[in-house]
Amino acid sequence: MRAWVIASALVLSGCAGGALGVYAAPAEEAPTASSPYILAAVADPRRPDADRARDEFRHPAEVLAFANVRPGQRIADFGPGGGYYTRLFAVAVGDSGRVYGIDRPNPAPDRPRPSLAVAPQYQNITILQAGYQGWSAGEPLDTVFVSQIYHDFFYPQLNVDAAAINREVFAALKPGGLYVIIDHAAAAGAVIDTNPQTSLHRIDAAQVRREVEAAGFVFDGESQALRNPADMHSLRVFEGDIRGRTDQFMMRFRKPG
């Protein structure tokens, strides 16, 4: 039996009892989709069935490997929603790591954000509700992860500034830290419709790269794991059969240092 299978089984046995994992990768070992702590994160029994049903198209193991997730890291998950990636990060970084869910305030006292229900399941998750600007983890971060919401930064209802967010992310990261962005691909050169009721909820990858590099980041790679050439980029991401199957770019940027 391969060593990583044994290590993965040990991690999973700890997860079942509430621990987050004990595997510690050598510093020089590059994460892969079959790294034991990533396998343990995907197999975590606390993940809801709805999350598992999305794995076929979200390729979580490949995403975590591309994001260079490792045990002991500090990761900020922007717009965690129901916690799909937040749960995965919590197990992958283990007991010595920490995950910060960067979320918006509750719209009303009796309407808590879904992310708040995730944190009690994992001892190393902290939900911050200061919004997408003006937040602080209180410690330097290894990775900031933004999935499917970068395009939202341009909607007036959020009252945020994408350029300012990128600068804040740069400041929040350690030297050498990573900024990973996933979003629904728009046609090349497309201009964002700032009305969320009529917008396709897509963004041109080239625009994202220009804006992030303008904040001081260096482009560090792109993954094809979430690409779908059958998506013609002309439908709203919520429409018909394209929902959950959009063509998505995944880019990684590095803070110099």
Legacy VTK file of the C-alpha trace (Angstrom):
# vtk DataFile Version 3.0
C-alpha trace
ASCII
DATASET POLYDATA
POINTS 257 float
0.000 0.000 0.000
1.352 3.412 -0.900
2.502 5.668 1.918
0.074 8.439 1.028
-2.859 6.052 1.309
-1.777 5.094 4.817
-1.291 8.742 5.771
-4.677 9.651 4.321
-6.368 6.916 6.337
-4.726 8.196 9.512
-5.932 11.726 8.801
-9.454 10.543 8.071
-9.625 8.541 11.260
-8.779 11.733 13.124
-11.416 13.711 11.219
-14.141 11.286 12.128
-13.455 12.017 15.764
-13.497 15.775 15.271
-9.771 16.380 14.794
-8.722 18.186 11.662
-5.721 16.109 10.632
-2.144 15.509 11.676
-0.305 15.093 8.386
2.628 17.485 7.972
4.088 17.717 4.466
7.775 18.390 3.984
8.307 22.033 3.087
9.704 21.136 -0.327
6.833 18.820 -1.310
4.580 20.423 -3.912
0.882 19.680 -3.307
-0.904 17.495 -5.842
-4.506 16.349 -6.187
-3.442 13.106 -4.490
-1.627 14.672 -1.533
-2.964 12.942 1.593
-4.211 16.093 3.308
-6.097 17.085 0.144
-7.609 13.618 -0.182
-8.620 13.834 3.471
-10.290 17.205 2.882
-12.383 15.879 -0.015
-13.314 12.726 1.933
-14.202 14.610 5.148
-17.431 12.989 6.430
-18.741 16.334 7.665
-19.131 17.642 4.117
-22.828 17.882 3.208
-24.241 15.835 0.347
-24.908 19.029 -1.610
-21.187 19.795 -1.616
-20.268 16.283 -2.730
-22.752 16.527 -5.586
-20.868 19.564 -6.894
-17.460 17.900 -6.809
-17.847 16.452 -10.318
-17.667 19.919 -11.840
-15.733 21.805 -9.163
-12.737 19.416 -9.055
-11.861 20.303 -5.454
-8.658 18.256 -5.234
-7.223 19.936 -8.336
-8.282 23.371 -7.061
-6.633 22.906 -3.654
-3.451 21.618 -5.285
-3.335 24.570 -7.685
-3.837 26.934 -4.745
-0.783 25.309 -3.123
-2.766 24.540 0.042
-0.624 22.931 2.743
-0.932 21.979 6.407
-0.280 24.858 8.804
-1.262 27.621 6.399
-3.408 30.697 7.029
-6.012 31.079 4.277
-8.723 33.668 3.664
-11.781 32.397 1.790
-13.581 35.381 0.238
-17.361 35.158 0.090
-17.539 31.663 1.626
-21.289 31.297 1.058
-22.375 27.923 2.363
-18.769 26.938 3.054
-17.936 24.630 0.151
-14.256 25.603 0.025
-14.088 26.712 3.655
-14.637 23.146 4.862
-12.046 21.783 2.452
-9.441 24.325 3.518
-10.103 23.636 7.209
-9.195 19.974 6.908
-6.315 20.516 4.472
-4.506 23.068 6.666
-5.080 20.941 9.772
-5.044 21.792 13.454
-2.012 24.042 13.087
-3.631 26.087 10.323
-6.389 28.678 10.280
-9.116 29.584 7.768
-10.771 33.004 7.710
-14.127 33.333 5.977
-14.333 36.900 4.662
-18.053 37.619 4.557
-20.558 40.445 4.607
-22.576 41.489 7.674
-25.961 39.902 8.332
-28.701 41.709 6.374
-30.869 41.555 9.519
-30.460 40.121 13.039
-32.689 37.151 12.197
-30.938 36.417 8.864
-27.431 35.136 9.633
-25.017 34.517 6.787
-24.764 30.799 5.815
-21.035 30.797 6.549
-21.714 31.193 10.275
-23.154 27.680 10.386
-19.881 26.221 9.111
-17.488 27.529 11.749
-18.811 25.504 14.731
-17.989 22.262 12.893
-14.283 23.105 12.649
-12.105 24.529 15.387
-9.810 26.364 12.956
-12.400 28.463 11.070
-13.046 32.113 11.920
-15.777 34.054 10.098
-15.084 37.776 9.705
-18.114 39.890 8.816
-16.585 43.289 8.194
-17.352 42.959 4.476
-15.025 42.525 1.507
-13.147 45.724 2.347
-11.689 46.814 5.666
-11.292 43.282 7.068
-8.252 42.045 8.968
-7.202 38.524 9.867
-4.803 39.882 12.492
-1.910 37.859 11.070
-0.129 37.553 7.701
-1.781 35.132 5.301
-0.382 32.472 2.999
-3.278 32.542 0.533
-6.337 34.601 -0.294
-8.896 32.647 -2.311
-11.724 34.279 -4.303
-14.145 31.963 -6.100
-16.901 33.146 -8.464
-17.398 36.538 -6.858
-14.695 38.814 -8.278
-17.212 40.014 -10.865
-19.561 40.950 -8.009
-17.135 43.653 -6.864
-18.428 45.840 -9.718
-22.075 45.813 -8.641
-23.024 49.090 -6.918
-25.092 47.241 -4.298
-21.913 45.916 -2.668
-20.397 49.398 -2.424
-16.812 48.130 -2.835
-13.897 48.944 -5.095
-12.125 46.065 -6.866
-8.818 47.940 -7.074
-8.937 48.714 -3.347
-9.745 45.081 -2.544
-6.755 43.922 -4.572
-4.488 46.334 -2.691
-5.860 45.122 0.659
-5.274 41.507 -0.345
-1.692 42.392 -1.291
-1.152 43.956 2.138
-2.734 40.986 3.946
-0.439 38.389 2.370
3.027 37.329 3.458
5.818 37.970 0.976
5.500 35.118 -1.498
1.824 34.637 -0.587
-0.737 33.637 -3.204
-3.891 35.284 -4.520
-6.065 32.694 -6.300
-9.085 33.784 -8.340
-11.752 31.627 -9.985
-14.589 33.164 -11.976
-17.026 32.572 -14.793
-15.348 33.442 -18.098
-16.787 36.153 -20.308
-16.032 36.702 -23.964
-12.680 38.356 -24.597
-12.972 42.118 -24.230
-16.446 41.949 -22.663
-17.463 44.876 -20.470
-19.203 44.078 -17.192
-22.877 44.959 -16.950
-23.065 46.524 -13.483
-26.750 45.650 -13.049
-26.838 42.199 -11.389
-30.401 41.665 -12.652
-29.300 41.781 -16.299
-25.601 40.896 -15.983
-24.297 37.562 -17.241
-22.281 37.369 -13.983
-19.099 36.795 -15.961
-15.816 38.654 -16.369
-13.006 38.674 -18.902
-9.953 36.907 -17.458
-7.661 39.462 -19.101
-9.362 42.254 -17.145
-8.833 40.407 -13.859
-5.167 39.832 -14.643
-4.585 43.508 -15.495
-6.255 44.695 -12.305
-4.480 42.240 -10.004
-1.066 42.933 -11.529
-1.742 46.664 -11.110
-1.902 46.039 -7.346
1.662 44.689 -7.386
1.075 40.972 -7.901
3.027 38.775 -10.305
1.126 36.279 -12.465
2.086 32.789 -11.253
0.067 30.397 -13.399
-3.302 29.299 -14.706
-5.159 25.985 -14.436
-7.445 24.460 -17.054
-9.224 22.217 -14.526
-12.468 24.232 -14.616
-12.559 25.123 -18.312
-15.559 24.092 -20.411
-15.167 24.753 -24.151
-18.867 23.984 -24.686
-19.801 27.184 -22.834
-20.212 29.933 -25.442
-20.044 32.728 -22.793
-23.368 34.173 -23.944
-25.722 32.904 -21.211
-26.227 34.052 -17.656
-24.438 31.632 -15.373
-27.741 30.666 -13.704
-29.522 29.658 -16.925
-30.547 26.165 -17.967
-27.959 23.457 -18.436
-25.023 25.861 -18.103
-25.682 26.365 -14.388
-22.850 24.719 -12.475
-21.040 23.921 -15.732
-19.750 27.281 -16.884
-16.339 27.837 -18.414
-14.243 29.097 -15.506
-10.719 30.462 -15.432
-8.494 29.823 -12.435
-5.477 32.084 -12.016
-2.778 32.310 -9.372
-0.839 35.455 -8.492
2.103 35.828 -6.141
3.124 38.689 -3.879
6.804 39.338 -4.591
9.249 38.670 -1.816
LINES 1 258
257 0 1 2 3 4 5 6 7 8 9 10 11 12 13 14 15 16 17 18 19 20 21 22 23 24 25 26 27 28 29 30 31 32 33 34 35 36 37 38 39 40 41 42 43 44 45 46 47 48 49 50 51 52 53 54 55 56 57 58 59 60 61 62 63 64 65 66 67 68 69 70 71 72 73 74 75 76 77 78 79 80 81 82 83 84 85 86 87 88 89 90 91 92 93 94 95 96 97 98 99 100 101 102 103 104 105 106 107 108 109 110 111 112 113 114 115 116 117 118 119 120 121 122 123 124 125 126 127 128 129 130 131 132 133 134 135 136 137 138 139 140 141 142 143 144 145 146 147 148 149 150 151 152 153 154 155 156 157 158 159 160 161 162 163 164 165 166 167 168 169 170 171 172 173 174 175 176 177 178 179 180 181 182 183 184 185 186 187 188 189 190 191 192 193 194 195 196 197 198 199 200 201 202 203 204 205 206 207 208 209 210 211 212 213 214 215 216 217 218 219 220 221 222 223 224 225 226 227 228 229 230 231 232 233 234 235 236 237 238 239 240 241 242 243 244 245 246 247 248 249 250 251 252 253 254 255 256
